[in-house]
Each structure stands twice: as structure tokens, then as C-alpha cells.
Amino acid sequence: MMSGGALSQDEINALLTSGGGGSTGSSSEDISFTAQQIDYIRGLFAAFPGIMQSSAASMMSELISVRLEDVMASNKEKALSLFEDKILDASVSFAAGISGGHFFVANEKDVLPLAAGIVGQELPSLEGAALAAFSELFHQMEQTFAASLSTTLGKNIQAGVPDAQVVEKGLSRIPSSNFLCVKYAVSFQGQEFFLYEILDTLVVKSLESASSGAAAPASVKAVQDDAPRPSSVPLDSSTAASSGGSPMSVYSTTPSVKGVQLPNLTPTGSSAEAQNISLLMDVSMELTVELGRTRWQVKDILGMGEGTIVELDKLAGEPVDILVNHNLIARGEVVVIDENFGVRVTEIVSSVDKVTDRRG
């Protein structure tokens, strides 16, 4: 009974026992993702192990092996039971094209050897330069993966800047609501550990939405039930059985097809083109002269100091590259004009050379 508007201790205990006080017993079973959604994510992320291997190879001398172990629906309570006290918690949510929370999580002690391989020295814990190096690894992986997703889904997807930290597992940013967990087995120096990629509900739905009208990956077995389907392709047998029909009799609605009326095309005069170009004459662009390039490991960059010599990929006397907005347009030779450096243009780069330079 309530007395004066307050709950008695017996009433409070009864509420807690019945789940009204925030019991997590029922939430652990409240997994809302379908088998079709899980298969779809498994297909999209099948390329990620190869991306992680190549990204790690660019930052360290030793090779790692990565395989996609499983994709499963889970929640925070189940996920935390997989980890020990201290974990690596890296938020790598997308900057554009995909919404929602996106995390990598692993035991700190498991990833320490990998971090040590990146910085080139033994580590007592994952912090400072080692944590920054790990963030750079995630950044490279996600940039490559975002480009892969953009091609697959036909949508501009950009990777965000990773925010990696080591925390007690109870302070993890793992979402409290349901999510999909992509489990990777990582082998390094004869040891194997698991890295978990967590996608909250909004990320999964954004990926499904982005897939509308795009060709699905070959490894995707099914798509979500309400996704658009071509009118001439029957649904698979499992979907047909659930709807009470046969595989060959279940089709989506036939679309209405109309002819397209194209306007007459007339040649555009050169005077109009010149007028359009004149509108851009005052636009400022960045012009860069590039002496050369090289690639270093993180441990070498951290060891850089006064007097360090950086060896470039060009020989003495070779032409330098002239770039506008990071695009190669010309080459030239370095000159000195009134004690200032300058570049005399010796070659305008053709379209073929530009393509060759990008591939190189």
C-alpha cells in the first residue's frame, strides 16, 4: 500500500522482482534481427578480413591472418560477458552515407602484441603512441572499406575519424540496445584472438537502405523481407514457404514502363563555353610542387628527430611534379629566382600519364 504518495519497501521489492526496476533478464533474449539481415551483413563484410590484412601489412613488417568467424545478433549484456576487465573500445562511425554507431572491441591484452608490432617495441599497456598507431590502423581499414561499400552500394560512403580508448569493460560505449556483432579471428605471432565489430540497429538499417537499387554482393544469400525485388525474379523457397505460396508463384508487382521523351540536342557555340569558363576565372586553387614521396612505418616516424634524413623515391635531377588540388597536371625543374625557389614547367601531363600516375 502507498502511504502519503510514497512506495513502501515491500512494494519496491515487488517491482524489482517483476522487472519494473530495470532487470535485464528479458532484454538479453530480445534480439530483433532476422536471418536475412544477418546474411546480408555477412555478405557485405566478407571483404573486411582482406582489407584488415593489407592495412596492417602497410604499417608493420610481420603479417597477420584474419578471417570472418561469425555474424550474430546480440546486446550489451551478452557482449560484455565475452571480455575481461580492460578492453580496447574504438568508435569508427561513418562520416557520410551511413548513420549510427559502429565500434571495434577486443581485450586489451589480446591486441597488445599487434600494437607492439606496429610501433616496433614491447608495450606494457595500450596507451599513448601505441593507441594512436592503432587508431591509424582502424582509419586505414575503414577508409578502404568505405570505398568498397561505395562501389558495392552505389552510394558515397566516407569513413569517420576513429576514437580509440582503453577502458574498464563496464564503461564501454557498446550500445545498450540490440545490435549485430561481426566476429573476426585474428592470428599474429602464433597467437589467435577475437576482434568484434559492433553495428547498431541504425547502421544495419542504413546499409539496407543504401542497398536499394544496387547490386548485392555475390555472397549475400538473402535481403530483408521488405526490400525491393525485380519483378521477373521469384523469391527463394524459404520466403515463399513462409508466405504460404510456392517458389515459382511468388512475384513482386509488375512495374509500369513508360517511354522517355528526350529533348532535341543542338550544338553549343564556343562563345557560350567561353562565357561559362569566365565565371570560374577568379576561383582560387591550390598548386603544389612535389619533390618526391616515401612510405615509413609508424615506429620510424616516431623516431624522427633533428638531423634525420628522409630518402625520397626520385633521383637527383629528375623533374618535380606540379599538382593542382592534388591532381598531377605538369612536371618541371627547380630554379632559383632572386634567392627564392621556383619551378620552370617543362612538360604538360597528358590524360594517359595522369591515369598511370594514379595507378602507381
C-alpha positions in Angstrom: 0.0 0.0 0.0 1.2 3.6 -0.7 1.4 5.9 2.3 1.4 9.6 1.6 2.3 9.1 -2.1 5.4 7.0 -1.3 6.1 3.4 -2.1 6.7 1.0 0.8 9.9 -1.2 0.8 7.7 -4.3 0.1 6.2 -2.6 -3.0 9.7 -1.5 -4.2 11.0 -5.1 -3.8 8.0 -6.4 -5.7 8.6 -4.0 -8.6 12.3 -5.0 -8.8 11.4 -8.7 -8.7 8.9 -8.3 -11.5 11.3 -6.5 -13.8 9.9 -2.9 -13.2 13.2 -1.8 -11.7 15.3 -2.3 -14.8 16.0 -6.1 -14.7 18.0 -7.2 -17.8 16.7 -10.7 -17.8 14.2 -10.2 -20.6 16.3 -7.8 -22.7 19.0 -10.5 -23.2 16.5 -12.5 -25.3 15.0 -9.5 -27.2 17.0 -10.0 -30.4 15.1 -8.4 -33.3 17.4 -9.0 -36.3 16.2 -11.5 -39.0 18.2 -14.3 -40.6 18.0 -12.3 -43.9 19.6 -9.2 -42.3 22.4 -11.3 -40.7 23.1 -13.0 -44.1 23.1 -9.6 -45.8 25.7 -8.1 -43.4 27.8 -11.3 -43.6 27.9 -10.8 -47.4 28.8 -7.1 -47.1 31.6 -7.6 -44.6 33.1 -10.7 -46.2 35.8 -8.5 -47.8 36.9 -6.9 -44.5 39.4 -9.6 -43.4 41.4 -9.0 -46.5 41.3 -5.2 -46.0 42.5 -5.6 -42.4 45.4 -7.8 -43.5 46.6 -5.4 -46.2 46.2 -2.3 -43.9 48.2 -4.0 -41.2 50.9 -5.0 -43.8 51.4 -1.4 -44.7 52.2 -0.5 -41.1 54.3 -3.4 -39.8 56.8 -5.9 -41.1 55.0 -9.1 -39.8 51.9 -10.4 -41.5 48.6 -11.2 -39.8 45.8 -13.5 -40.7 42.2 -12.5 -40.4 39.0 -14.5 -41.1 35.4 -13.7 -40.6 34.3 -16.1 -37.8 30.6 -15.2 -37.3 27.8 -12.6 -37.6 25.4 -12.7 -34.7 22.6 -10.7 -33.0 23.5 -9.6 -29.5 23.1 -7.0 -26.8 25.4 -5.2 -24.3 24.9 -7.8 -21.5 25.9 -10.7 -23.8 28.8 -8.8 -25.4 30.4 -7.7 -22.1 30.4 -11.4 -21.0 33.0 -12.0 -23.8 35.6 -9.7 -22.4 37.9 -9.4 -19.4 38.4 -6.3 -17.3 40.1 -3.9 -19.7 39.1 -3.6 -23.3 40.0 -1.6 -26.5 36.9 0.4 -27.4 37.3 2.1 -30.8 34.4 4.1 -32.2 34.7 4.3 -36.0 31.3 5.6 -37.1 30.9 6.7 -40.7 31.3 10.4 -41.6 28.9 10.3 -44.5 26.5 7.9 -46.3 25.8 5.6 -43.3 24.3 6.6 -39.9 24.5 5.0 -36.5 27.0 3.6 -34.0 29.9 1.5 -35.2 32.6 0.1 -32.9 35.5 -2.3 -32.7 36.0 -4.0 -29.3 38.7 -6.5 -28.1 40.5 -7.4 -24.9 43.4 -5.1 -24.3 45.9 -7.9 -23.6 44.9 -9.6 -26.9 45.7 -6.6 -29.1 48.9 -5.6 -27.3 51.2 -7.8 -29.4 49.7 -6.4 -32.5 50.2 -2.8 -31.3 53.8 -3.7 -30.4 54.3 -4.9 -33.9 53.1 -1.6 -35.3 55.3 0.7 -33.1 58.3 -1.8 -33.1 58.7 -2.2 -29.4 57.3 -4.1 -26.4 54.4 -2.5 -24.7 53.2 -2.8 -21.1 49.8 -1.3 -22.0 47.9 0.2 -24.9 48.2 3.9 -24.5 49.9 7.0 -25.9 51.7 6.4 -29.2 50.6 2.8 -29.4 46.9 3.8 -29.1 47.4 6.5 -31.7 49.0 3.9 -34.0 46.1 1.5 -33.5 43.7 4.4 -34.4 45.6 4.9 -37.6 45.2 1.2 -38.4 41.5 1.4 -37.9 41.4 4.6 -40.0 43.1 3.0 -42.9 40.9 -0.1 -42.7 37.7 2.0 -42.6 38.8 4.3 -45.5 39.4 1.3 -47.7 36.2 -0.5 -46.6 34.1 2.7 -47.1 35.4 2.9 -50.7 34.5 -0.8 -51.2 31.0 -0.2 -49.8 30.6 2.9 -52.0 31.3 0.8 -55.1 29.1 -2.1 -54.0 26.1 0.0 -52.9 26.5 2.9 -55.5 26.5 5.5 -52.7 29.1 7.9 -51.4 30.2 6.5 -48.1 33.0 8.1 -46.1 34.9 6.8 -43.0 35.0 8.9 -39.9 38.0 9.6 -37.7 38.4 6.8 -35.2 38.2 7.5 -31.5 40.0 4.6 -29.7 40.4 4.2 -25.9 41.1 1.6 -23.3 38.5 1.4 -20.6 37.1 -0.9 -18.0 34.5 -3.0 -19.8 31.7 -1.6 -17.8 32.4 1.8 -19.2 32.4 0.7 -22.8 30.4 2.6 -25.4 28.8 -0.6 -26.6 25.1 0.4 -27.2 22.5 -0.8 -24.7 20.0 -1.7 -27.4 20.2 -4.7 -29.7 23.0 -4.8 -32.3 24.7 -7.0 -34.8 28.2 -8.3 -33.9 30.7 -9.3 -36.6 33.3 -11.6 -35.1 36.8 -11.8 -36.6 39.5 -14.3 -35.7 43.0 -12.6 -35.9 46.2 -14.7 -35.9 49.5 -12.9 -35.1 52.9 -14.3 -34.0 51.3 -17.8 -33.5 48.5 -16.5 -31.2 44.9 -16.0 -32.1 42.4 -13.6 -30.6 38.9 -12.3 -31.5 38.1 -8.8 -32.7 34.4 -7.8 -32.6 32.8 -5.2 -34.9 29.6 -3.9 -33.5 26.8 -2.4 -35.7 23.9 -0.8 -34.0 20.4 -1.0 -35.4 20.6 2.3 -37.3 23.8 1.2 -39.1 22.2 -2.0 -40.2 19.1 -0.2 -41.5 21.3 2.4 -43.2 23.2 -0.3 -45.0 20.0 -2.0 -46.1 18.5 1.3 -47.3 21.7 2.1 -49.2 21.4 -1.3 -50.9 18.1 -0.4 -52.6 18.6 -0.3 -56.3 22.2 -1.5 -56.0 23.6 -4.9 -56.9 24.0 -7.0 -53.8 27.3 -8.8 -53.1 27.6 -12.3 -54.6 27.9 -13.8 -51.1 24.7 -12.3 -49.8 22.1 -15.1 -49.6 19.0 -13.0 -48.9 17.9 -9.5 -48.3 15.4 -8.1 -45.8 11.8 -9.0 -46.4 10.6 -5.6 -47.4 13.5 -4.7 -49.8 12.5 -4.0 -53.4 12.9 -7.1 -55.7 13.0 -7.3 -59.5 9.6 -8.2 -61.0 10.9 -11.1 -63.1 12.8 -12.9 -60.3 10.9 -15.3 -57.9 11.6 -15.2 -54.2 13.6 -18.0 -52.7 11.9 -21.2 -51.4 12.2 -20.3 -47.8 10.4 -17.0 -48.3 7.7 -18.5 -50.4 7.0 -21.2 -47.8 6.6 -18.6 -45.1 4.1 -16.7 -47.2 2.0 -19.8 -48.0 2.8 -20.0 -51.7 5.1 -22.0 -54.0 8.6 -20.7 -55.0 7.5 -20.2 -58.7 4.3 -18.4 -57.9 5.5 -15.5 -55.7 6.4 -12.4 -57.6 6.6 -8.7 -56.9 4.3 -6.2 -58.6 5.0 -5.7 -62.3 6.4 -2.1 -62.7 4.8 0.4 -65.1 7.1 1.1 -68.0 6.8 4.4 -70.0 8.8 5.8 -72.9 11.2 8.6 -72.3 10.9 11.8 -74.3 14.4 13.2 -75.0 14.8 16.9 -76.0 16.4 17.8 -79.3 20.2 18.3 -78.9 21.7 21.3 -80.6 25.4 22.1 -80.7 26.6 24.6 -78.2 28.6 27.5 -79.5 32.1 28.2 -78.4 31.1 31.7 -77.2 28.8 30.1 -74.6 31.6 27.8 -73.4 33.9 30.8 -73.1 31.3 32.7 -71.1 30.9 29.7 -68.7 34.7 29.4 -68.2 34.9 33.1 -67.4 32.7 32.6 -64.4 35.5 30.4 -62.9 38.5 32.6 -63.6 38.5 34.1 -60.0 38.3 30.7 -58.3 41.4 30.0 -56.1 43.0 26.6 -56.4 45.9 25.0 -54.5 49.0 24.5 -56.6 51.6 22.1 -55.0 55.1 21.2 -56.2 56.0 17.7 -55.0 59.7 16.8 -54.8 59.1 13.1 -54.1 57.4 10.6 -51.8 58.3 7.7 -49.5 56.5 5.3 -47.1 57.5 4.9 -43.5 56.3 2.7 -40.6 54.9 4.4 -37.6 57.9 3.4 -35.5 60.2 5.2 -37.9 58.1 8.3 -37.8 58.0 8.3 -34.0 61.8 8.1 -34.1 62.2 11.1 -36.3 64.3 14.0 -34.9 66.6 16.8 -36.0 69.1 15.6 -38.5 67.0 12.7 -39.7 67.4 12.2 -43.5 64.3 11.3 -45.4 65.1 9.4 -48.7 62.6 10.1 -51.4 61.6 8.0 -54.4 63.1 10.3 -57.0 66.7 10.6 -58.3 68.6 13.9 -58.2 67.9 15.9 -61.4 64.5 14.2 -62.1 61.6 16.6 -62.8 59.4 17.5 -59.9 55.6 17.0 -60.1 53.2 20.0 -60.2 49.7 19.3 -58.8 46.5 21.4 -58.7 44.1 20.3 -56.0 46.2 17.1 -55.6 45.9 16.3 -59.3 49.0 15.9 -61.5 49.0 18.5 -64.3 52.6 19.1 -65.2 56.3 18.5 -64.5 59.2 20.9 -64.2 62.7 21.7 -63.0 63.6 23.6 -59.8 65.1 27.1 -60.4 66.2 29.9 -58.1 64.8 33.4 -58.7 66.1 36.2 -56.5 67.0 33.7 -53.7 63.6 32.2 -53.9 62.8 28.7 -55.2 60.7 28.3 -58.3 59.8 25.7 -60.9 60.1 26.0 -64.7 57.4 24.0 -66.4 59.0 21.5 -68.8 56.1 19.2 -69.6 52.3 19.3 -69.5 51.0 15.9 -68.4 48.6 14.0 -70.8 45.5 12.2 -69.7 47.2 8.8 -70.1 50.1 9.9 -67.9 47.6 11.1 -65.2 45.9 7.7 -65.2 49.3 5.9 -65.0 50.3 8.2 -62.1 47.1 7.4 -60.1 47.7 3.7 -60.6 51.3 4.0 -59.5 
